[in-house]
Structures are given as C-alpha cells and as structure tokens.
Amino acid sequence: MQVRSKIWVEVGGEPVFGRGRRFLLEAIDKHGSITRAAREINISYRRAWSYINAMEERLGIGLVERHTGGKNGGGAVLTDEARRFLEKYALLEEGVRELVDEKFKNIFTGERDV
C-alpha cells in the first residue's frame, strides 16, 4: 500500500503551478522549444502558451524567454527566476512527500489506533 498526494500553488484562488506545469517548464528547459515541450507532455502549443502566460501573470515573474524565428530559428529558455521557482517547488514537493509518508506510516502500520 502506498499513499499519493498532489500539491499545487494558487494565486487569488486560481491554480498557477503544479506538477503538469512543472513538466512543461522542465521540457522547455530540455528542448529549448515551447513546441517540442508541448509535444512531449501531450498538450497543444496554444495550451502551453496559455499556461506560460497565466503563470507569468499570476506569479508576477518572467519564466520563459522567447526568441522568434529567423535564420537560425526561434527558441525558448527558462529565466533565472523560473529555475529558482522550480528549485523551490521541488523542495516543497519533497517536504510534503516526507510529511505525508511519515503520517501514512504512523497511521497504517499500527503505531496509532484508527
């Protein structure tokens, strides 16, 4: 038996960041392209743009630097702020996972009567 949990960040009651959007930013970082990132996580390019714009607006920081096409083509890279945010989010996820795992263990291994 295992326990699973989800965590996401909301601003003004609106979801702004969670696992799916983390995957999007990580894929952009990996591929240097919003198109390829969207393809990797199985969403449309339009939806990827929508997520990026919503995250940037609600968080109040730039996450992705876009470079339009041209001779060498376009691309996208994460900003330093995006990298810091991803690092903090990873620490938060790990901390929550540790707490949930410990609580699960305490409750379901008989250390606490249910």
N, CA, C and O atoms as a GROMACS GRO file, in nm:
protein
  456
    1MET      N    1   0.085  -0.117   0.000
    1MET     CA    2   0.000   0.000   0.000
    1MET      C    3   0.090   0.124   0.000
    1MET      O    4   0.192   0.130   0.069
    2GLN      N    5   0.050   0.222  -0.079
    2GLN     CA    6   0.124   0.347  -0.086
    2GLN      C    7   0.026   0.463  -0.081
    2GLN      O    8  -0.091   0.450  -0.118
    3VAL      N    9   0.074   0.576  -0.036
    3VAL     CA   10  -0.007   0.697  -0.034
    3VAL      C   11   0.048   0.792  -0.140
    3VAL      O   12   0.168   0.800  -0.164
    4ARG      N   13  -0.042   0.864  -0.204
    4ARG     CA   14  -0.004   0.963  -0.304
    4ARG      C   15  -0.066   1.096  -0.265
    4ARG      O   16  -0.173   1.100  -0.205
    5SER      N   17   0.001   1.203  -0.299
    5SER     CA   18  -0.053   1.336  -0.272
    5SER      C   19  -0.019   1.428  -0.388
    5SER      O   20   0.076   1.404  -0.462
    6LYS      N   21  -0.098   1.532  -0.402
    6LYS     CA   22  -0.073   1.633  -0.505
    6LYS      C   23  -0.062   1.767  -0.435
    6LYS      O   24  -0.127   1.793  -0.334
    7ILE      N   25   0.022   1.851  -0.491
    7ILE     CA   26   0.036   1.984  -0.437
    7ILE      C   27   0.039   2.081  -0.555
    7ILE      O   28   0.099   2.053  -0.659
    8TRP      N   29  -0.027   2.193  -0.537
    8TRP     CA   30  -0.024   2.297  -0.639
    8TRP      C   31  -0.029   2.432  -0.571
    8TRP      O   32  -0.066   2.443  -0.454
    9VAL      N   33   0.009   2.534  -0.646
    9VAL     CA   34   0.012   2.670  -0.594
    9VAL      C   35  -0.103   2.747  -0.658
    9VAL      O   36  -0.125   2.739  -0.779
   10GLU      N   37  -0.175   2.821  -0.576
   10GLU     CA   38  -0.283   2.906  -0.624
   10GLU      C   39  -0.251   3.051  -0.591
   10GLU      O   40  -0.186   3.081  -0.491
   11VAL      N   41  -0.298   3.140  -0.676
   11VAL     CA   42  -0.289   3.283  -0.651
   11VAL      C   43  -0.428   3.338  -0.674
   11VAL      O   44  -0.484   3.324  -0.782
   12GLY      N   45  -0.484   3.400  -0.571
   12GLY     CA   46  -0.619   3.455  -0.582
   12GLY      C   47  -0.723   3.348  -0.611
   12GLY      O   48  -0.823   3.374  -0.679
   13GLY      N   49  -0.702   3.228  -0.559
   13GLY     CA   50  -0.796   3.118  -0.580
   13GLY      C   51  -0.783   3.050  -0.715
   13GLY      O   52  -0.858   2.956  -0.744
   14GLU      N   53  -0.690   3.095  -0.797
   14GLU     CA   54  -0.670   3.036  -0.930
   14GLU      C   55  -0.542   2.952  -0.929
   14GLU      O   56  -0.438   2.999  -0.881
   15PRO      N   57  -0.548   2.829  -0.983
   15PRO     CA   58  -0.426   2.748  -0.988
   15PRO      C   59  -0.323   2.814  -1.078
   15PRO      O   60  -0.354   2.863  -1.187
   16VAL      N   61  -0.200   2.815  -1.030
   16VAL     CA   62  -0.093   2.880  -1.107
   16VAL      C   63   0.022   2.785  -1.136
   16VAL      O   64   0.093   2.800  -1.235
   17PHE      N   65   0.041   2.687  -1.049
   17PHE     CA   66   0.155   2.598  -1.069
   17PHE      C   67   0.130   2.465  -1.000
   17PHE      O   68   0.082   2.460  -0.887
   18GLY      N   69   0.164   2.359  -1.070
   18GLY     CA   70   0.155   2.225  -1.016
   18GLY      C   71   0.242   2.133  -1.099
   18GLY      O   72   0.329   2.177  -1.174
   19ARG      N   73   0.218   2.007  -1.084
   19ARG     CA   74   0.302   1.906  -1.148
   19ARG      C   75   0.305   1.919  -1.301
   19ARG      O   76   0.412   1.913  -1.361
   20GLY      N   77   0.190   1.937  -1.364
   20GLY     CA   78   0.184   1.947  -1.509
   20GLY      C   79   0.260   2.067  -1.562
   20GLY      O   80   0.330   2.058  -1.662
   21ARG      N   81   0.245   2.179  -1.495
   21ARG     CA   82   0.315   2.299  -1.539
   21ARG      C   83   0.464   2.291  -1.510
   21ARG      O   84   0.546   2.350  -1.581
   22ARG      N   85   0.499   2.216  -1.406
   22ARG     CA   86   0.641   2.189  -1.379
   22ARG      C   87   0.699   2.108  -1.496
   22ARG      O   88   0.809   2.136  -1.544
   23PHE      N   89   0.624   2.005  -1.539
   23PHE     CA   90   0.670   1.924  -1.652
   23PHE      C   91   0.688   2.010  -1.777
   23PHE      O   92   0.782   1.989  -1.854
   24LEU      N   93   0.598   2.106  -1.799
   24LEU     CA   94   0.608   2.194  -1.914
   24LEU      C   95   0.738   2.276  -1.909
   24LEU      O   96   0.813   2.281  -2.006
   25LEU      N   97   0.764   2.338  -1.795
   25LEU     CA   98   0.886   2.418  -1.783
   25LEU      C   99   1.011   2.332  -1.796
   25LEU      O  100   1.108   2.373  -1.860
   26GLU      N  101   1.009   2.214  -1.737
   26GLU     CA  102   1.125   2.125  -1.748
   26GLU      C  103   1.148   2.081  -1.893
   26GLU      O  104   1.262   2.069  -1.938
   27ALA      N  105   1.039   2.058  -1.967
   27ALA     CA  106   1.051   2.018  -2.107
   27ALA      C  107   1.102   2.134  -2.193
   27ALA      O  108   1.180   2.113  -2.286
   28ILE      N  109   1.059   2.256  -2.161
   28ILE     CA  110   1.113   2.374  -2.232
   28ILE      C  111   1.262   2.384  -2.207
   28ILE      O  112   1.340   2.411  -2.299
   29ASP      N  113   1.303   2.362  -2.084
   29ASP     CA  114   1.444   2.368  -2.048
   29ASP      C  115   1.522   2.260  -2.124
   29ASP      O  116   1.633   2.285  -2.173
   30LYS      N  117   1.466   2.143  -2.134
   30LYS     CA  118   1.530   2.030  -2.201
   30LYS      C  119   1.544   2.052  -2.352
   30LYS      O  120   1.650   2.026  -2.410
   31HIS      N  121   1.437   2.101  -2.415
   31HIS     CA  122   1.433   2.110  -2.561
   31HIS      C  123   1.466   2.248  -2.617
   31HIS      O  124   1.500   2.261  -2.735
   32GLY      N  125   1.455   2.353  -2.533
   32GLY     CA  126   1.477   2.487  -2.584
   32GLY      C  127   1.368   2.531  -2.681
   32GLY      O  128   1.391   2.615  -2.768
   33SER      N  129   1.250   2.472  -2.666
   33SER     CA  130   1.140   2.497  -2.758
   33SER      C  131   1.006   2.473  -2.690
   33SER      O  132   0.986   2.370  -2.626
   34ILE      N  133   0.916   2.569  -2.705
   34ILE     CA  134   0.782   2.552  -2.649
   34ILE      C  135   0.707   2.446  -2.730
   34ILE      O  136   0.633   2.366  -2.673
   35THR      N  137   0.725   2.445  -2.860
   35THR     CA  138   0.657   2.347  -2.946
   35THR      C  139   0.696   2.205  -2.908
   35THR      O  140   0.610   2.119  -2.891
   36ARG      N  141   0.825   2.180  -2.897
   36ARG     CA  142   0.872   2.045  -2.862
   36ARG      C  143   0.833   2.008  -2.719
   36ARG      O  144   0.803   1.892  -2.691
   37ALA      N  145   0.834   2.105  -2.630
   37ALA     CA  146   0.794   2.079  -2.491
   37ALA      C  147   0.647   2.040  -2.486
   37ALA      O  148   0.609   1.944  -2.419
   38ALA      N  149   0.564   2.115  -2.557
   38ALA     CA  150   0.420   2.085  -2.560
   38ALA      C  151   0.397   1.946  -2.616
   38ALA      O  152   0.316   1.870  -2.562
   39ARG      N  153   0.466   1.913  -2.722
   39ARG     CA  154   0.453   1.780  -2.783
   39ARG      C  155   0.492   1.671  -2.683
   39ARG      O  156   0.426   1.568  -2.673
   40GLU      N  157   0.601   1.695  -2.609
   40GLU     CA  158   0.648   1.593  -2.514
   40GLU      C  159   0.546   1.565  -2.404
   40GLU      O  160   0.529   1.450  -2.364
   41ILE      N  161   0.479   1.668  -2.357
   41ILE     CA  162   0.383   1.646  -2.248
   41ILE      C  163   0.240   1.633  -2.297
   41ILE      O  164   0.145   1.634  -2.218
   42ASN      N  165   0.224   1.620  -2.430
   42ASN     CA  166   0.094   1.593  -2.491
   42ASN      C  167  -0.010   1.702  -2.469
   42ASN      O  168  -0.126   1.674  -2.436
   43ILE      N  169   0.031   1.826  -2.489
   43ILE     CA  170  -0.065   1.936  -2.490
   43ILE      C  171  -0.041   2.016  -2.618
   43ILE      O  172   0.063   2.003  -2.682
   44SER      N  173  -0.138   2.097  -2.654
   44SER     CA  174  -0.122   2.179  -2.773
   44SER      C  175  -0.026   2.295  -2.745
   44SER      O  176  -0.005   2.335  -2.630
   45TYR      N  177   0.032   2.346  -2.853
   45TYR     CA  178   0.117   2.463  -2.842
   45TYR      C  179   0.039   2.580  -2.781
   45TYR      O  180   0.091   2.654  -2.698
   46ARG      N  181  -0.084   2.594  -2.823
   46ARG     CA  182  -0.170   2.703  -2.773
   46ARG      C  183  -0.192   2.690  -2.622
   46ARG      O  184  -0.186   2.790  -2.550
   47ARG      N  185  -0.218   2.568  -2.576
   47ARG     CA  186  -0.237   2.547  -2.433
   47ARG      C  187  -0.108   2.576  -2.356
   47ARG      O  188  -0.112   2.634  -2.248
   48ALA      N  189   0.006   2.536  -2.411
   48ALA     CA  190   0.135   2.563  -2.347
   48ALA      C  191   0.153   2.713  -2.330
   48ALA      O  192   0.191   2.760  -2.222
   49TRP      N  193   0.126   2.790  -2.436
   49TRP     CA  194   0.136   2.935  -2.428
   49TRP      C  195   0.042   2.990  -2.322
   49TRP      O  196   0.078   3.079  -2.245
   50SER      N  197  -0.078   2.936  -2.318
   50SER     CA  198  -0.176   2.981  -2.220
   50SER      C  199  -0.125   2.957  -2.078
   50SER      O  200  -0.137   3.045  -1.992
   51TYR      N  201  -0.069   2.841  -2.053
   51TYR     CA  202  -0.015   2.809  -1.921
   51TYR      C  203   0.100   2.903  -1.886
   51TYR      O  204   0.107   2.955  -1.774
   52ILE      N  205   0.190   2.924  -1.980
   52ILE     CA  206   0.305   3.011  -1.955
   52ILE      C  207   0.258   3.152  -1.922
   52ILE      O  208   0.303   3.211  -1.824
   53ASN      N  209   0.170   3.206  -2.004
   53ASN     CA  210   0.120   3.342  -1.980
   53ASN      C  211   0.049   3.353  -1.846
   53ASN      O  212   0.069   3.451  -1.773
   54ALA      N  213  -0.034   3.255  -1.811
   54ALA     CA  214  -0.106   3.259  -1.683
   54ALA      C  215  -0.008   3.251  -1.566
   54ALA      O  216  -0.023   3.324  -1.468
   55MET      N  217   0.091   3.163  -1.576
   55MET     CA  218   0.190   3.152  -1.468
   55MET      C  219   0.265   3.282  -1.450
   55MET      O  220   0.280   3.331  -1.338
   56GLU      N  221   0.312   3.339  -1.560
   56GLU     CA  222   0.388   3.464  -1.551
   56GLU      C  223   0.304   3.577  -1.494
   56GLU      O  224   0.351   3.655  -1.412
   57GLU      N  225   0.180   3.585  -1.539
   57GLU     CA  226   0.093   3.692  -1.490
   57GLU      C  227   0.062   3.676  -1.342
   57GLU      O  228   0.073   3.772  -1.265
   58ARG      N  229   0.024   3.557  -1.301
   58ARG     CA  230  -0.016   3.534  -1.161
   58ARG      C  231   0.102   3.536  -1.065
   58ARG      O  232   0.088   3.581  -0.952
   59LEU      N  233   0.217   3.487  -1.110
   59LEU     CA  234   0.336   3.488  -1.024
   59LEU      C  235   0.407   3.622  -1.026
   59LEU      O  236   0.482   3.654  -0.934
   60GLY      N  237   0.383   3.700  -1.130
   60GLY     CA  238   0.447   3.830  -1.140
   60GLY      C  239   0.595   3.824  -1.177
   60GLY      O  240   0.671   3.916  -1.148
   61ILE      N  241   0.635   3.715  -1.240
   61ILE     CA  242   0.774   3.700  -1.285
   61ILE      C  243   0.776   3.642  -1.426
   61ILE      O  244   0.684   3.573  -1.468
   62GLY      N  245   0.883   3.672  -1.498
   62GLY     CA  246   0.904   3.611  -1.628
   62GLY      C  247   0.962   3.472  -1.608
   62GLY      O  248   1.055   3.454  -1.530
   63LEU      N  249   0.907   3.374  -1.679
   63LEU     CA  250   0.954   3.236  -1.666
   63LEU      C  251   1.027   3.187  -1.790
   63LEU      O  252   1.120   3.106  -1.782
   64VAL      N  253   0.983   3.236  -1.905
   64VAL     CA  254   1.037   3.186  -2.032
   64VAL      C  255   1.077   3.303  -2.120
   64VAL      O  256   0.998   3.395  -2.144
   65GLU      N  257   1.200   3.300  -2.166
   65GLU     CA  258   1.246   3.398  -2.265
   65GLU      C  259   1.225   3.335  -2.402
   65GLU      O  260   1.277   3.228  -2.432
   66ARG      N  261   1.147   3.405  -2.485
   66ARG     CA  262   1.116   3.353  -2.618
   66ARG      C  263   1.202   3.423  -2.721
   66ARG      O  264   1.228   3.544  -2.712
   67HIS      N  265   1.245   3.348  -2.818
   67HIS     CA  266   1.322   3.403  -2.930
   67HIS      C  267   1.248   3.366  -3.057
   67HIS      O  268   1.230   3.248  -3.088
   68THR      N  269   1.205   3.467  -3.131
   68THR     CA  270   1.130   3.440  -3.253
   68THR      C  271   1.221   3.382  -3.359
   68THR      O  272   1.344   3.392  -3.351
   69GLY      N  273   1.160   3.320  -3.458
   69GLY     CA  274   1.233   3.255  -3.566
   69GLY      C  275   1.320   3.351  -3.644
   69GLY      O  276   1.325   3.471  -3.615
   70GLY      N  277   1.385   3.300  -3.737
   70GLY     CA  278   1.478   3.377  -3.818
   70GLY      C  279   1.571   3.280  -3.887
   70GLY      O  280   1.537   3.164  -3.909
   71LYS      N  281   1.687   3.327  -3.921
   71LYS     CA  282   1.784   3.242  -3.991
   71LYS      C  283   1.813   3.112  -3.916
   71LYS      O  284   1.818   3.005  -3.976
   72ASN      N  285   1.832   3.123  -3.786
   72ASN     CA  286   1.863   3.005  -3.706
   72ASN      C  287   1.742   2.950  -3.631
   72ASN      O  288   1.757   2.862  -3.546
   73GLY      N  289   1.624   3.000  -3.661
   73GLY     CA  290   1.503   2.953  -3.594
   73GLY      C  291   1.485   3.018  -3.459
   73GLY      O  292   1.573   3.090  -3.411
   74GLY      N  293   1.372   2.992  -3.400
   74GLY     CA  294   1.340   3.051  -3.270
   74GLY      C  295   1.380   2.957  -3.158
   74GLY      O  296   1.456   2.862  -3.177
   75GLY      N  297   1.329   2.985  -3.044
   75GLY     CA  298   1.356   2.901  -2.930
   75GLY      C  299   1.304   2.963  -2.802
   75GLY      O  300   1.248   3.072  -2.804
   76ALA      N  301   1.324   2.893  -2.695
   76ALA     CA  302   1.279   2.940  -2.563
   76ALA      C  303   1.373   2.886  -2.458
   76ALA      O  304   1.418   2.772  -2.466
   77VAL      N  305   1.403   2.969  -2.359
   77VAL     CA  306   1.485   2.927  -2.246
   77VAL      C  307   1.420   2.976  -2.118
   77VAL      O  308   1.350   3.077  -2.116
   78LEU      N  309   1.444   2.901  -2.011
   78LEU     CA  310   1.392   2.943  -1.881
   78LEU      C  311   1.474   3.059  -1.827
   78LEU      O  312   1.594   3.067  -1.849
   79THR      N  313   1.406   3.148  -1.757
   79THR     CA  314   1.474   3.258  -1.691
   79THR      C  315   1.536   3.206  -1.561
   79THR      O  316   1.505   3.097  -1.515
   80ASP      N  317   1.624   3.287  -1.505
   80ASP     CA  318   1.681   3.252  -1.374
   80ASP      C  319   1.571   3.241  -1.269
   80ASP      O  320   1.577   3.156  -1.181
   81GLU      N  321   1.470   3.329  -1.279
   81GLU     CA  322   1.358   3.324  -1.184
   81GLU      C  323   1.283   3.192  -1.195
   81GLU      O  324   1.242   3.135  -1.094
   82ALA      N  325   1.266   3.143  -1.317
   82ALA     CA  326   1.197   3.015  -1.337
   82ALA      C  327   1.277   2.902  -1.275
   82ALA      O  328   1.220   2.813  -1.212
   83ARG      N  329   1.406   2.905  -1.293
   83ARG     CA  330   1.491   2.800  -1.236
   83ARG      C  331   1.485   2.801  -1.082
   83ARG      O  332   1.477   2.696  -1.019
   84ARG      N  333   1.487   2.920  -1.024
   84ARG     CA  334   1.476   2.930  -0.878
   84ARG      C  335   1.339   2.880  -0.831
   84ARG      O  336   1.329   2.810  -0.730
   85PHE      N  337   1.234   2.918  -0.905
   85PHE     CA  338   1.100   2.875  -0.868
   85PHE      C  339   1.089   2.722  -0.874
   85PHE      O  340   1.032   2.660  -0.784
   86LEU      N  341   1.144   2.662  -0.980
   86LEU     CA  342   1.141   2.516  -0.992
   86LEU      C  343   1.217   2.449  -0.877
   86LEU      O  344   1.172   2.348  -0.823
   87GLU      N  345   1.330   2.506  -0.839
   87GLU     CA  346   1.407   2.451  -0.727
   87GLU      C  347   1.326   2.457  -0.598
   87GLU      O  348   1.322   2.360  -0.522
   88LYS      N  349   1.262   2.571  -0.572
   88LYS     CA  350   1.182   2.586  -0.451
   88LYS      C  351   1.062   2.492  -0.452
   88LYS      O  352   1.028   2.433  -0.350
   89TYR      N  353   0.999   2.480  -0.568
   89TYR     CA  354   0.883   2.392  -0.578
   89TYR      C  355   0.925   2.246  -0.553
   89TYR      O  356   0.853   2.171  -0.488
   90ALA      N  357   1.041   2.207  -0.605
   90ALA     CA  358   1.092   2.072  -0.582
   90ALA      C  359   1.115   2.047  -0.433
   90ALA      O  360   1.084   1.939  -0.383
   91LEU      N  361   1.170   2.146  -0.363
   91LEU     CA  362   1.191   2.133  -0.219
   91LEU      C  363   1.057   2.121  -0.146
   91LEU      O  364   1.044   2.042  -0.052
   92LEU      N  365   0.959   2.199  -0.189
   92LEU     CA  366   0.826   2.192  -0.129
   92LEU      C  367   0.765   2.054  -0.150
   92LEU      O  368   0.713   1.994  -0.057
   93GLU      N  369   0.771   2.005  -0.274
   93GLU     CA  370   0.716   1.872  -0.304
   93GLU      C  371   0.782   1.764  -0.219
   93GLU      O  372   0.715   1.677  -0.163
   94GLU      N  373   0.913   1.769  -0.209
   94GLU     CA  374   0.985   1.670  -0.131
   94GLU      C  375   0.946   1.678   0.017
   94GLU      O  376   0.926   1.576   0.082
   95GLY      N  377   0.936   1.799   0.069
   95GLY     CA  378   0.897   1.816   0.209
   95GLY      C  379   0.757   1.763   0.236
   95GLY      O  380   0.734   1.697   0.337
   96VAL      N  381   0.665   1.792   0.148
   96VAL     CA  382   0.528   1.743   0.164
   96VAL      C  383   0.526   1.590   0.155
   96VAL      O  384   0.460   1.523   0.234
   97ARG      N  385   0.599   1.535   0.058
   97ARG     CA  386   0.605   1.390   0.042
   97ARG      C  387   0.659   1.323   0.169
   97ARG      O  388   0.607   1.221   0.213
   98GLU      N  389   0.764   1.382   0.228
   98GLU     CA  390   0.820   1.326   0.352
   98GLU      C  391   0.718   1.330   0.464
   98GLU      O  392   0.703   1.232   0.537
   99LEU      N  393   0.648   1.441   0.478
   99LEU     CA  394   0.546   1.451   0.584
   99LEU      C  395   0.432   1.352   0.564
   99LEU      O  396   0.389   1.285   0.658
  100VAL      N  397   0.385   1.342   0.440
  100VAL     CA  398   0.274   1.251   0.411
  100VAL      C  399   0.319   1.106   0.432
  100VAL      O  400   0.244   1.027   0.489
  101ASP      N  401   0.438   1.071   0.385
  101ASP     CA  402   0.488   0.935   0.404
  101ASP      C  403   0.499   0.900   0.551
  101ASP      O  404   0.462   0.790   0.592
  102GLU      N  405   0.550   0.992   0.631
  102GLU     CA  406   0.564   0.968   0.775
  102GLU      C  407   0.427   0.952   0.841
  102GLU      O  408   0.407   0.861   0.922
  103LYS      N  409   0.334   1.038   0.807
  103LYS     CA  410   0.200   1.031   0.864
  103LYS      C  411   0.133   0.900   0.823
  103LYS      O  412   0.070   0.833   0.906
  104PHE      N  413   0.146   0.863   0.697
  104PHE     CA  414   0.090   0.738   0.647
  104PHE      C  415   0.146   0.619   0.724
  104PHE      O  416   0.072   0.532   0.769
  105LYS      N  417   0.277   0.618   0.740
  105LYS     CA  418   0.344   0.510   0.812
  105LYS      C  419   0.293   0.501   0.956
  105LYS      O  420   0.262   0.392   1.005
  106ASN      N  421   0.283   0.615   1.023
  106ASN     CA  422   0.237   0.616   1.161
  106ASN      C  423   0.094   0.566   1.175
  106ASN      O  424   0.062   0.497   1.272
  107ILE      N  425   0.010   0.600   1.082
  107ILE     CA  426  -0.131   0.563   1.090
  107ILE      C  427  -0.155   0.419   1.046
  107ILE      O  428  -0.231   0.347   1.111
  108PHE      N  429  -0.093   0.377   0.939
  108PHE     CA  430  -0.125   0.248   0.880
  108PHE      C  431  -0.034   0.132   0.919
  108PHE      O  432  -0.057   0.020   0.874
  109THR      N  433   0.066   0.156   1.001
  109THR     CA  434   0.149   0.044   1.045
  109THR      C  435   0.118   0.006   1.189
  109THR      O  436   0.194  -0.068   1.253
  110GLY      N  437   0.008   0.056   1.240
  110GLY     CA  438  -0.036   0.017   1.373
  110GLY      C  439   0.025   0.099   1.486
  110GLY      O  440   0.000   0.069   1.602
  111GLU      N  441   0.104   0.201   1.454
  111GLU     CA  442   0.161   0.283   1.559
  111GLU      C  443   0.057   0.376   1.619
  111GLU      O  444   0.078   0.436   1.725
  112ARG      N  445  -0.054   0.386   1.551
  112ARG     CA  446  -0.164   0.470   1.604
  112ARG      C  447  -0.294   0.396   1.577
  112ARG      O  448  -0.317   0.348   1.465
  113ASP      N  449  -0.380   0.385   1.678
  113ASP     CA  450  -0.510   0.321   1.658
  113ASP      C  451  -0.598   0.410   1.573
  113ASP      O  452  -0.604   0.531   1.592
  114VAL      N  453  -0.666   0.347   1.477
  114VAL     CA  454  -0.755   0.422   1.388
  114VAL      C  455  -0.896   0.406   1.434
  114VAL      O  456  -0.988   0.461   1.372
   0.00000   0.00000   0.00000
